[in-house]
Amino acid sequence: MKNLNFDELTSTIVKTIGFADLTDTLQDEIMRIGLSKITQATDFLVFVPSPKGVKNEIYEDEGKTLKIPFNAEELKEKVYVKLDDYKGNEQENFNKRFVITFMLANEY
């Protein structure tokens, strides 16, 4: 499934308190990657602290979850990105609303 086109949707991006406590640079990089990877088919991302140079992304749960390695020198704990899809009238696909939440694993 293609990436979401946020210009055509009613959407909200939420940052939890813990995620907002990360440095602005770290938040920006995770959000940039997260927004490029999240789709309706892959609606849960896990940024995993990993040794520098590890690049292997892993899909789990029949493609619903994507684990993304992230430099452990910068990221000390897992970060989750969750897409919630609150639909209006499904027959007409009217008023679709997406909420994307960026959070630390311990806030889930």
C-alpha angles and dihedrals in degrees: 000000000000123000118274116268100222092189089067097045140069099241141160130202116210127193117194121223093258094049091047088055091064116096116279090243092053093046091049093051094047091047092048092052094039095052090049093051105038117097137159088262095046101039101158126059128187118198104204122198103240139168113279112273097029106129106162110126114200127205117211137174093042091306097311093111128048121194111207120192114226130186107276090209088068103028116051100180138022120281121206126206115195129188116206118191115205106187128200119203101351094200091061096027085231124170098001110189126193127194118194114195124196111198144154114256092248090058095058 
